């Protein structure tokens, strides 16, 4: 049996699955946690890889890594870290992002050039922050990578200093498209912007095409280019153009495979690339499952109890509408927003109505994201929902009614790691399209479309726009 390994380098942990290359069956898997920090020595990821991959990686004939976007790794000319890596949830570069947008032509020009409008989490913003706040360290930077790039590079030499130089590092389209200095439309780095920001020439990883064999590991396994986590999930789910994924965790990400690049001057739709040569426009929602957690805490019940409680109230929650922007919101762009509960009447002042309104508010917010993808060239086809909240009964009942279409709920699995493993198998066979692995079991949830719930939500969202959009 030929085995391939997929590695999921997320913000919280490193997960490895060892799979049969022919059909994707998981043979073994391992996992190691990361500490909850906003910056770290990248060598921590190597330690986690070794801990998770004990007696696993050496059996793999090919390996690929799915990594977290928006983390910046800076190396000197010897390939050693200049400073700890700045991780995705670190927002120190907010003012630098605003400066960059103003300096280089405004939001529309950034969207046209790179598919994204820089934010505090973008690598291009973090690079400007480094140049401004740590100039001595910035002057030592020879190469800038992402976590996936760094770990792929270190797999070439077993993680030992003195191995291949950083000039041999590689990345892929899906990861490069989140940096803010690579164009998904042209496939080129914007080196003039990088040099202007850094004040010097910076080396960047070569962008490998899908299914490219980029190197060998020390045990002579093929190294695939790897990809961003969302691109890996899309690859494992076998998404076709128009298929939409809603990843429903504390935050939510809504993304779709598309044949053409996206450029949203509002910055709400990020025009990423995918792992197959297509594109992966993506929308991020700040308030998703955390809203469910917060309402459960307010009612002093468990999330499971809130889930059951929501099913005891009718659609529309008796006229009660919950705008779930509790911690500010990215989509729509309302960073200073807060939650709003409207339509409170005597007949609806019961826990079950509040529970129902919370679930409906989150689902309506996600439906707004699907609409934004539609406005940027995506013709929605199938809708998949994954993440920790996707197994809740209230979500399964309310989502198809609010979204107006059936929702496919795949069984829980390590989809990012599996997508990386599938890419590794693809590199082995070098076929035109990804290897044909059987889909994991999924439940299809259907419901009667309830346009009234969305109309009710839309009215509240629009009524609050004047005083929430620019707070």
PEDALIN-V250156 format. One line per field, one symbol per residue. phi: phi as a letter, one per 30 degrees, with the letter a starting at -180 (. if undefined). A space follows every 50 residues. Layout:
# PEDALIN-V250156
phi=???
This chain:
# PEDALIN-V250156
phi=.dcbccccccdcacbbccbdddbiddcaababdcddbcaadedddddddd ddceicddcddbbbbcbddiccccbddcicddaedcdeddcdcddddddd eddcjjeddddddbibcebdcdddddddedddcbdddedddcbcbceddd ddddddbiiceidedddcdbbbdddddcdjbbcddcicdcddddddddia dbdbddcddeiddcacddciddcddiadeddddddddidcejdcccccbe cbbbbbdbdbdcbcddidcdddcccbjcbbebbccdcbdddddddddddh bdddddedddddcdejhijdbcddddcibdbddbdcdbdbcbidbedcdb edddeddddddddddddedddddddcjdcecdccbbjddddddddddded dddiadbccddeaddddddddddddddddhddceeccdddebcccbadec ddddddddddeddddeccecd
